[in-house]
């Protein structure tokens, strides 16, 4: 039965396919987030295969969540351990989910602040000084809440 040759990709192609800049691909390899990439026999340029692209797509997804490079490196190292790393993988992903939930709360507060300010300016435009005063106080209280809940 004939086998099909595995496709190989240049760093430029890998960058385009994963959405990660070539400089990021080199950096991730240098610091051990991804395993070393094979090199062309004569050119010595990086040659990515399908397994490399799968690894890079996982990294791109983790990076898109805002996961730290340290945690991405640990996650990818654990991936090679399979079932032996389940608890740590779940821990890393759960911690990231908690960070994202905190960020979502911050975004919701900022959206509410903007909504209040829009209402404030509509009240000013309408000459409704009482409503403008109430909304201004509400915006100040929300601004204080936002200052007190800065993400780490």
N, C-alpha and C positions, 0 to 999 in steps of 0.2 A: 504494500500500500504506500503510495507516494506521500511524503510529508511536505507541508507547505513551509517555506522559509519564513522565519519570524521577521517582521518589519522592524527596521531600526530608524531612529529619528535623531536629527541634529539637536543641539541645544535650542536653536531658534524655533524649530518645529515643536519641541517639547514645551517651550515657553508659550507658544501660541495655543497649543492644545490644552494646557493646564490653566492658562491665565496668570501664571506666575512669571515675572520677569526673569530673564537669563541670569542676571546678577543674583537674584534670590535663589535660583536653583544652585548656583555655584556656592553661595553662602550656606545653604542648608546642607550641602554635601560636606563643606569644609568643617562645619561645627557638629556634624554627626546626626542631624535630623533625619537625613536619608542615607542609605548605604552608598558606598562609593560606586560611581558610575564607570562602566568599562570605557576604554579608550580605543580609538581606531588604531589598527596595527601600524599604519604608516603616518597618518596625520596626527595621532595622539589627541585628537579632539574627542570630547565626550560623545558617546554613542548610547542613546537611550533605547531600551526595548519595551515591550508591552508591560512587563512586570514593573519596570521603572516608572512608566506612566501611571500604572495603577497606584503605586506608592505615592507619586506626586499628586494625584487627584485626591487621595486621602488627606495629604498634607494641605492641599489647597482648601479643602472643605474645613479642616480644623482651623487653618489661618483665618478663613472667612468668619468663623465664630469669635475671633479675637483671642483665641487660645495663645498663651505665651509660648515662646520658642522652647523654653525649658520643658514645659508640659508636653509640647508636640514631640520633642526628642524622646521623652520618657514613654509617651504613648506608642510611638513607632518602635522603640526598643522592646516594649512589652508585647507588641503584636507578634513578634517572632516566638514568644513563649506560649502562645495559644491559651488553652484553658488554665494553665498555671498562673496566668496574669489577670484572670477575670476580675478579682476584687480590686486590683489597682486600676484597671481600665475603667471599671464602673466608678471608682472614686474620682479619677481624673475628669471623666465626663460629667459626673454629678456636680463636682465643684465648678466646672465651666457652666453648667446649666444654672447654678445659683448665681454666678457672676452675671450671666445674661439676664436673669430675672431682676437683679438689682438695677442693671442698666435700663431695662424696660420700664421699671418704676420711675427712674430718673427722667426718661424721655416723656413718660405720661405726665409727670409734674411740670416739665418744661412746656409741654403742649397746653396744659391747663393754664399756665401763666400767660402764654401768648393769647389764648382764647379770652381770658379776663381782660388783657390789655386792649384787644380788639373791641370788646364790649365797652370798655372805658372810653375809648375814642369815639365810638358811636354815641355814647351818652354825652360826651363833650360837644360833639357836632349837633346833637339834638337840643343842647342847652339844659339838659337834665343834671343840674349840679348835685342833687341828692344822690342820684344813682352813680354819678361819676365818683363822688366821695366814698361811697360804699365799695365800689369796684377798686378804687385806689387802695383802700385799706386791705381789701382781700388780696390784691396783688402784692402788697408789702408783706403780708403774712406768708404768702406762698413763697416769696423771694427769700424770706428768712428760713423757711423750711428747706428750700433748695440749698441754701448755704450750709445748713446743718447736716445734709445728707450727701455730701460729696462722695463720689465713688473713690475707693483707694487707688 
